[in-house]
């Protein structure tokens, strides 16, 4: 499994981004967490919300270390996304 979006460089069309986002949302609705991650990881330039959704999917799969990495990237992208800090603290408590 890849590690949360690191090392991406390919630019994607906005329509492609929307398609992947929509497919990831459909996967989440179906509780197909791995399918959601597969779609989100195809996004070449993830936003903080994309990274947060990936972290949430990792949490649902019980992948705490990968969730923590995704939350670290979330906060690095948007230092004002308070839910990212809150969720990261919750994951830290689960890990420790």
N, C-alpha and C positions, 0 to 999 in steps of 0.2 A: 504494500500500500504506500502511496506517496505521502509525503509530509506536507500537508497544508499549504499549497500554493507557492512554495518557495522556488525561485529560479525561473519564473515565467517571463517570456518576452514577446510572444506572438500577440499582435493586436487583433481584436475581433470586431466584427460589425455589431452595431447596437442591436440590430434585429436578432443576431445570434445570441447575444447576451440575454435579451428578453426571452428567447426560446428556452435557453438553458435554465433561466430563473423559473419560468413557468413549469418546466418539467420537474425541477427540484421541489417546487411547492406541491405539485401533484403527488410526488413520491412521499413527501412528508404527510400529506393528507391520508395516504394509504399506509402510513407508518412503515414505509420502506426506507429506513434510515440510510442504509448503504447505497441505495439507488439515488437518494437525495445528495449524498456526498459525492457520488460519481459525477453527477451533473454539476454540482458547485465547483468541483475541482477542475472542470473543463473551462471555467471562466478565467481568461488570461490576466485580467486586471481586477481582482476582487475588491469590492468596497468593504468598509467596516461591517456593514450589515450582512454581506455575503459571508464574511469570515465568522461573524457571530452565529449565523445559521449553521455553518459547518461545525462550529464548536458545539452547538446544541445537538446536532446529529451524532457527533462523537460521544457526547454524554449519554444519549439514548442507547448507544451501542456499548456503553461501559468503558470507552477508551479515554480514560482520564488524562493520560499524558498528551495525547493528540488534541484533546479538548483544551488543555492548558496552552499548548502551542498556538492553537487557533485564536484563543482569547488574548494571548500576548500580541499577536499580529493585529487583532481587532483594535486593541487599545493603542497600538503604535499608529494605526491609520487614523483613529479618531479619539483623541484624549478626552473628549467631552461626552463620550457615549457611556453614561453612568452605569447602565446595565452590564456593560462589559466588565467593569471593575467589580460589581456585585457578584456576577457569575463566576469570575475568576477567583474571588475570595471563597466562594462556596466550593469550587473544585479543589482549591488548596486545602480546605478543611477535610475534604474526602480523601485526598492523597495522604495527608499527614494524619 
